[in-house]
Amino acid sequence: MKYALKRLVTGLGAGRETARPCYSVALAQAMMRPALFANLFGVLALFQSGRLVKDSEALMKAVKLLQILAQHHNHLQEQPQKALVDILSEVPEAVLQEILPKVLKADLNSVLGSPEHLELFLLAQQKVPEKLKELIGPVNLFSDENIPRLVNVLKTAAASVKKERKLPTVALDLLRLALQEGRFPWFWKEVVEQGLLKKQFWPASYLCFRLLGTALPLLSKEQLPLVMQGDLIRHFGEHMVTAKLPNQFKFAPEMNEYLSAFLESCRDDPERQLAVVVAFTCVTNQGLPVLPTFWRVVRSLSAPALKGYVAWLRDMFLRPDLDSLVDFSTSGQKKAQDASLHVPERAVLRLRKWVILRLVSMVDALHAEKEEDVIEEVARFCFFHSFFETKKPTSQIPETEQRFSFPLESRTREVVSSAFFSLLQTLSTQFRQAPEPTQDRPPWTHRLVQFADSLLNRSRNVTPLTPFSSQQRQAWDRMLQTLKELDACPPEAKAKASAFQHLLFLVGVYLFKSPVESCDLLGDIQTCIKKSLGEKTRRTRSKAANPQEPPWVEVLVEILLALLAQPSHLMRQVARTVFSHICSHLTPRALQLILDVLNPEQSPEEDSVVVTDDSEKQLESEGDKSSESEDDKHSASEEDSDEEDSDEEDRDGDVDQGFREQLMAVLQAGKALGTVDGEDDDDDELGDEAMMALDQSLASLFAEQKLRIQARRDEKNKLRKEKVLRRDFQIRALDLIEVLVTKQPENPLVLELLEPLLDIIRRSMRSSSSKQEQDLLHKTARIFTHHLCRSRHYCHDVGRCVGPLYAQVERLVEQAGRQADTTISLYYFNAALYLLRVLKGNATDPACKTQKKEKAGPKPRAPEATGGLDLSLVTPVYSSALTSFLTKRNSPLTIPMFLSLFSRHPVLCKSLLPVVIQHVSGPARPRHQAQACVLLQKALPTRELRLCFEDPEWEQLVGQILAKVTENLRTLGEAQAKSEQQKELSSLGLLNTLFRTVHQEKLTVDLTAVLAVLQGRQLGEHSAGSSRLHDLYWQAMKALGVQRPKSGKKDAKEAPSAAETPVSTKRKKKGFLPETKKRKKRKSEGAVPEEDAKPAASAGDQPPSTGKKRRHKRKARAPAQAPENGTPAPKGPAPDPSTTSPGTLAKTPKPQKKKRKLSQVNGATPVSPVPSSGKKPQKDVPEKGVSGKSPQSALPRKKARLSLASRSPSLLQGTAKRKKALRKARKP
C-alpha cells in the first residue's frame, strides 16, 4: 500500500496532462478506504467512551455520519448499520423517539430489506412501540405475505456470520418476538423448516441448528415436541451421519454446549430435561441413534431425570418403539437395492446394541456414591439378559417381569455379555477408592454374587442359558462358602483376602459363560487360597526351594497365566493384583513357569500354553464386536496388506517343481509337448475330443495347484496369528515380572530374571519390525533398567549362590564384549554391575554414612570398601574385558561403561589401573591409547579412588602415569591422522589432570622431562579446528609457569610489512583521524622492551615520550602489586641464574604460600608472578616465541625435584639481564 501511494503521488506530477486525472482518481480511491474506516472507528470510540449518549448534538452528527458510511457497502459492508443499532440500543427512549424518524423509513419493504433495518425495527418495537406505530402504522411481521422476505433476511444474516459461527441477533429477536406474540409454531414451521431448510444452504442450516439450541431454554414442555420431531431435527441427524471427514465442519460439539447449558439451567425441572435427552436419542439412522454411546451431556442430568432416562433406555431395549423414532436414511442408503437393510428386525438389532452400550457407558459418567442404585440396576439388567431368560415372572425379581416385544437374538446377547464384562472393568477401576461399605450395603461384587445366587435358586422362574451340571453347581456353592470365609479374615490379611475375593468373583462370573473351564479353575483357586492364608510368608531362597513345599503357588501362577491368555483387561488387572499378594511365596518352579512364556524356544510346552483355540476364538470374536474401532481397522488393513503381499509372492515366486512335472506329464499325455517347445508341427494337430480332455486335465491340475497355494497361505496366516497371540501373551506375562521386581526387590529369585530379560531385549532389538515387537522391547527394557538395575533395594542374602553369581558375572561380561551392537552390550554390562552391587552387599553403608557425617575421617579399609566382593574372582574378568576394549578394533564396550564401573567400585578400579596405564603408550593403536588416557583422566580426580591409596602409593602412581604420558608425547610425531590428533588431545588433557592433582595434593614429582618434551613440541600458529589442542597445550605450559604469548594478529595490523608501499599504508589508514588530531600519548615507551618497541616505532612517526609519569606510577604501585602477585618487591639485585639451581629455588615456601591462598580464594589456578601482558610489558616470552621456538631454550636441562605447590617465582622465568633491565626502568 505504501508503494502504491508513493507511485500515485509521483504520478500527479506527470508530464502528460491526460494522465494526471487518472492518477488523482486512483489516489482518491486508494485513500477512501482508510478514511471510511477512520470515520467508523472514530464514532465507535466516542460511543465506547460514553460521551455520545450524553451529547444529543454529537449523537445526531454520529447518526448522520453512519448513514453516509452505510452507502459505501463495498468497503464497510454492514458495519455502519450494526454500529447504529448498537448505539440506539443504549440511548434513552426520549432520544430514540427523536432519532427514529431519521433512521427508519416508514416503509415495510425497507424494513424487511436487510437484517440491519429489521433489527432496528425490532429494537424500536421493543423500546418505543407507540412511536413506531405512529411512524409506520400497525405491522404484522408474522404473516404469510412476509414469509419470503423474512427468509431472505435470515439467509443474509446467516451468510454474514458464516466465519464467526454464531447466531445473528436479528434471528434471536425474531424468535423472542414470535414467542411473545404466540406465533412460535407458525414461525418454526413456515419460516424455519419450510423456508430456511428448503434453501439447501449450509449457513442457513447452521442458523437453524443454533436457533434450535437457543430456543430450548425458552420453550415449555408442550412446545418441545414441535421442534424435536420435525424436519429440522431430522436434518440435524443427517448432518451428524454425513459429516465424517476431517475437513468438514461438525456442529455436534456446538450442540453439546447448547444442551449442557440447557440441562444446567433447568435442573429443577427433570421432566423437561428428560424430554430433551429422549428426543435427541430418538434421532436414528435406520434404527441406530446418531449420538455417540458415550455422551458427556448426561452428567448434567438431575437424579430423577437420570433414573427416568435409564428406565426409558431399558424399555426401548425390551420393547423397541420404532414409530416414536425420528428415523431417516441417507442418500446412499436410499440408493441401495438390498431389501434386508430396511426390515424392522435390523433396526431393532442396531437400536438394542446402541442402548446396551449407552447404559454401560453412562456408568463412567456417574458418581459412585450418589447414583449407586442406578449403577446396580444397570449391572443387574446386563447380567440377567446376558446369561438368563425368564420362564415365569415373579415380583421378587423385577427383571423377570420385563417382556420382549421382539425376541432377543443370540448376537444381541453376545453384545450384552461383552458390555457386562466391560462394566465390570469400569466398576473395578472407578470404584476401587470408594468408601468402606457398611453392614447394610455390602460391596457391589457381593451384591452381584448374591443376585446371581438368587437367580440360580429360582429355577422355576428363570433358567440359565447354559444350565449348570451338579459338579458346576457344587463349585459355585463352594465359591460362596470361600467368600464368606474370606470376609472373616483378620485385619492384617484383609488386602490379600480382597484380592482373592475379586479373583473368585471374576472366575465365578465366567462360570456362566464357559462352565467347563471355569469349574476346574474354581476348585484349584479355592485350594490355593486356603493354603496361602494358612501359611507364613517365606522370604529366603532356601525355604522357597524346599521340596516339601506344597505346589499351591505354582498352581495359582498357572491359573493366572491362563487368565492372562484371555483378551480381557479386567483379567489382566485381577492377575496383577493377586500376584502382588502371592509373589512373596514364589518358588523357583513357579517363576520358571513365567519365564517359559517369555522364552518359548527354551520350553517345548509353551505353545500349548500360549496359543489356544479358545483364546484365539475369543480374540477374533472381540475383534468382530469392536470392528468399528480404529485398532481393528488398522489390523484389518495390515491383514489386507499381508494378503496382497502373499498374493504377489505366490504370483511372482518360482513355480513349484512338482507342479511343473505334473504339467509336463499332462501335456505329454495330450501330445502337446512339441507345441510347448515351440516346434511347428501342423500334421499332428489334436482333435476336438483330445483337446477337450486336455482342457479338463489342465483345469483339474490348476485347481489342485490353487488349493495348495491357498493352503500355504492359510498356514502362513495361522503362523502369523499365533505369533501375534504369543507376543501379546508375553507382554501380559511381563506384568507379573514387573510386579515381582517392584514388590519383592530383595527376593533372591529376582537374580534369575537377568538373563531371560536380556534374551528378550536381544531378540527384540534384532527383529523389532512390528509395533508389537517394539512394545515388548520397550516394556522389557523399562522393567530391566528402572525397576531392576536402578532400584534402591536389592537382595542382601544370596546364601549359597555366591559361586554361581561370580560365574554369572563372568558370563555377562563376556557376552557384553561379544555383542555386535553397543546398545545390547550396555544392557549386559549393567546386569553385571547389578550383580556386583548384590555381591558387595550393604557392608559399605555404615562407612558411607560416617564419611558423610565426618568429612575428615580415616580412610576406609579394603574389606570395608569391597564389602562382600571377592576381588580375586572379579578382577580377572574385568581385566580381560578392559584389555579387549583397549586392543580390539571394533569393541562394543565403551568408555562410559568402565567409568560407571570405576565410580561404583573404586577398589576394583585400583586393581584395573595397571591395565589402563599399560596401554597409554607402547605398541597399542593411537585410538586405544587415546581411550586409555581418557579413562585415566576421568578416573583419577574421583575422591573414592583416592581413598583407596596410601600417600606414597598415590605419589608413585601419579609419577608412573606422568612418565607414560611423557613417553607418549615424546614418541608422537606431527599428528596427521584423526586418531593421532585425538591421542594428542587426550594426552594433554590427562597431563593437565595430573598437574592439578600434583598441585592440589602438594606432591613432589619430577617435571623436568615433561617440560623438555613440551618445549620441544611448542606449537606455533594453529590451523583451523586445532584450537582445542592449543588451549590444552598452553594450559599445561601455564601450569609449569609459562604464559601464553600474545597473538601476532594485532602486531601485524599495527606494523605493515616492508613490501607494502606508502600508498597501501595510506589506504589502510583511510577513515581514521589524522595524526595532528590525535591526542599525545601519555604512556612512556622508554621502559618498553626492545622487542615490543620496534613495532610501535615502525607504526607511527611520533617521537617517544620521556615516560616520567609512567615511571612514577609504577614506583608508587610496586609495593601494592607485590603481595598481589604473590612475590614481595625486589630489594636487591636478582641472583645470578648460573649460581642458583632449580633444586634450591624449589624450597621457598613462605612467599608462595600467600600466593597460593589468594589464587585458591579467587577460584583460579595459581599462575607465575609474571606481569600480565595487558598493563605491563611482557618480560618472559620474547618476540621469538611467536615463531615457534621455545622461550626457555637457554634454561639448563638438569634433573631437579620441584613442587608445583610452592611455585618458585624464578623457575621458568626469563634471563637475569631482562630482570635487571626491568628493575632499572622502574627506578626514578
QUIWO-V272522 format. One line per field, one symbol per residue. ss: DSSP state (H for helix, E for strand, L for the rest). burial: b if it has 9 or more other C-alpha atoms within 8 Angstrom, else e. A space follows every 50 residues. Layout:
ss=???
burial=???
This chain:
ss=LHHHHHHHHHHLLLLLHHHHHHHHHHHHHHHHHHHHHHHHHHHHHHHHHL HHHHLHHHHHHHHHHHHHHLLLHHHHLLHHHHHHHHHHLLLLHHHHHHHH HHHLLLLHHHHLLLHHHHHHHHHHHHHLHHHHHHHHLLLLLLLHHHHHHH HHHHHHHHHHLLLLLLLLHHHHHHHHHHHHHLLHHHHHHHHHHHHHHHHL LHHHHHHHHHHHHHHHHHLLHHHHHHHHLLHHHHHHHHHHHHLLLLLLLL LHHHHHHHHHHHHHHLLLLHHHHHHHHHHHHLEEELLEELLLLLLHHHHH LLHHHHHHHHHHHHHHHHLLLHHHLEEELLHHHHHLLLHHHHLHHHHHHH HHHHHHHHHHHHHHLLLLLLLHHHHHHHHHHHHHHHHEEELLLELLEHHH HLLLLLLLLHHHHHHHHHHHHHHHHHHHHHLLLLLLLLLLLLLHHHHHHH HHHHHHHLLLLEEELLLLLHHHHHHHHHHHHHHHHHHLLLHHHHHHHHHH HHHHHHHHHHHHHLHHHHHHHHHHHHHHHHHHHLLLLLLLHHHHLLLLLL LHHHHHHHHHHHHHLLLLHHHHHHHHHHHHHHHHHLLHHHHHHHHHHHLH HHLLLHHHHHLLHHHHHHHHHHHHHLLLLHHHHHHHHHHHHHHHHHHHHH HHLLLLHHHHHHHHHHHHHLLLHHHHHLLLLHHHLLLHHHHHHHHHHHHH HHHHHHHHHHHHHHHHHHHHHHHHHHHHHHHHHHHHHHHHHHHLLLLHHH HHHHHHHHHHHHHHHHLLLLHHHHHHHHHHHHHHHHHHHLLLLLLLLLLL LHHHHHHHHHHHHHHHHHLLLHHHHHHHHHHHHHHHHHHHLLLLHHHHHH HHHLLLLLLLLHHHHHLLLLHHHHHHHHHHHHHHHLLLLLLLLLHHHHHH HHHHLHHHHHHHHHHHHHLLLLLLLHHHHHHHHHHHHHHHLLHHHHHLLL HHHHHHHHHHHHHHHHHHHHHLLLLLLHHHHHHHHHHHHHHHHHHHHHHH HLLLELLHHHHHHHHHLLLLLLLLLLHHHHHHHHHHHHHLLLLLLLLLHH HHHHLLLLLLLHHHHHHHLLLLLLHHHLLLLLLLLLLLLHHHHHHHHHHL LLLLLLLHHHHHHHHHHHHHHHHHHLLLLLLLLLLLLLLLLHHHHLLLHH HHHHHHHHHHHHLLLLLLLLLLLLLLLLLLLLHHHHHLLLLLLLLLLLLL LELLLLLLLLLLLLLHHHHHHHHHHHLL
burial=eeeebeebbebbebeeeebbbebbebbeeeeebeebbebbeebbebbeee bbbeebeebbebbebbbebbebbeebbbebbbbbbebeeebeeebbbebb beebeeeeebbbbbbbbbbbbbbbbeebbeebbeebeeeeebeeebbebb bebbbbbbbebbeeeebbebbbbbbeebbeeebbebbbbbbbbbbbbeee eebbbbbbbbbbbbbbeebebeebbebbbbebbbebbbbbbebeeeeeee eeeebbebbbebbbebbeebebbbbbbbbbbbbbbbbbbbeebeeebbee bbeebbbbbbeebbbbbbbbeeeebbbbbeeeeeeeeeeeebeeebbbbb bbbbbbbbbbbbbebeebeebbebbbebbbbbbbbbbbbbeebbeeeeeb beeeeeeeeeebbbbbbebbbbbbbbbbebbeeeeeeeeeebeeeebbbe beeebbebeebbbbeeebeeebbebbeebeebbeebeebeeebbebbbbb bbbbbbbbebbbeebeebbebbbbbbbbbebbeeeeeebbbeebbeeeee ebbbbbbbbbbbbbbbbeebbbebbbbbbbbbbbbbbbebbebbbbbbbb eebeebeeebbeeebbebbeeebeeeeeeeebbeeeeeeeeeeeebebee eeeeeeeebbebbbebbbebebbbbeeeeeeeeeeeeeebbebbeebbee beeebeeebeeebeeeeeeeebebbbbbbbbbbbbbbbbbbeebbbbbbb eeebebbbbbbbebeeebeeebbbbbbebbbbbbbbbbbebeebbeebee ebeebbebbbebbbbbbebeebebbbbbbbbbbbbbebbbbebbeebeeb beeeeeeeebeeebbbbbbeeeebbebbbebbbbbbbeeebbbbeebbbe bbbebbbbbbebbebbbebbbeebebbbbbbbbbbbbbbbbbeebbbbee eeebbeebbebbebbbbbbeeeeebeeebbbbbbbbbbbbbbbbbebbbe ebbbbbbbbebbbbbeebeeeeeeeebebbebbbbbbbbbbbbeeeeeee ebebbbeeeeeeeebeeeeeeeeeeeeeeeeeebbebbbeebbebbbebe eeeebebebbbbebbeebbeebbeebbeeeeeeeeeeeebebbebbebee bbbbbbeebbeeeeebebeeeeeeeebbbbbbebbbebbbbbeeeeeeeb bbbbbbbbeebbbbebebbbebeebbee
